Amino acid sequence: MKEKIKKIVSSVLKMQNVTDETAQRDCDKWDSLKHLYLIVELEDSFGVSFEPEEIAEMKDIKSIYEIVARKL
């Protein structure tokens, strides 16, 4: 699951070096529009739907892992 999430983030943000520490605040490419694209890709890839509160919590790769894991 973690590698799949990293690949999705890498694809959406067009970044090669996505790590567990990659965070929205440190990445200029991770703006609000890309965040929405990322959410859609995650929902489609994992067959889940996120609540608005969960989407707001997704500020880094670790939080994305945790939220997706809860949904599976």
N, C-alpha and C positions, 0 to 999 in steps of 0.2 A: 504494500500500500504506500509506504513512504517514497519508494522510487517512482511510482506512478504519479504521486502528487508533485514530486520534484520535476518530472517530465512535463506535466501540465503547466506548472508555474514557469518553467524554462521556455516553453512554447508560447504562452500568452505574453510574457514579458520580454521575449526575445533575449534571454540571458543564458549564458552557458554555465556559469558557476553558481548554481543554486545550492545552498547548504541549509542545514538545520537552523542556522542563525540568520538567514536572509529575512529581512524585515522591511515593511513598507516605508518606515521612516528613513531607512538608509538607501533606498532605491528610487532614483528619479523616475524611472520607467513605470513604477507601480503607482499610477495615479488613480483617481476615482473611476474613470472609464475602464481602465485595465482591470481594476478590482471587480467590476461587474462582469467583464468577460471571463475572468478567472472563476467567479462563482458559477456562472453558467456552465463552463467546462467541467468543473468539479461535480455539479449536480448531474450533468449528462453522463459523465464517465462512471460515477458511482451509483447512479440511480437513486439519488436522495434529493430532498428539498431542505433548504436552510431557512430558519426563521430570521427576521430582520436583526434580532439581537445577536444571533450567531454570526451573521455576516459582518456586523460591526466589530465583533471580537477577533476576526481573522486579520490580525495585524502582522503576523509573521508565520513562518513555516511551521513552527512548533504548535501554535494555536490551531492552524489548519489541520494538522495531524490529529490533534485531540478532538476537534469538533467532528471531523469525518469519521473517526473511530467510534464515537458515540452513536453515530447515525447507522453504522453497519451492524 
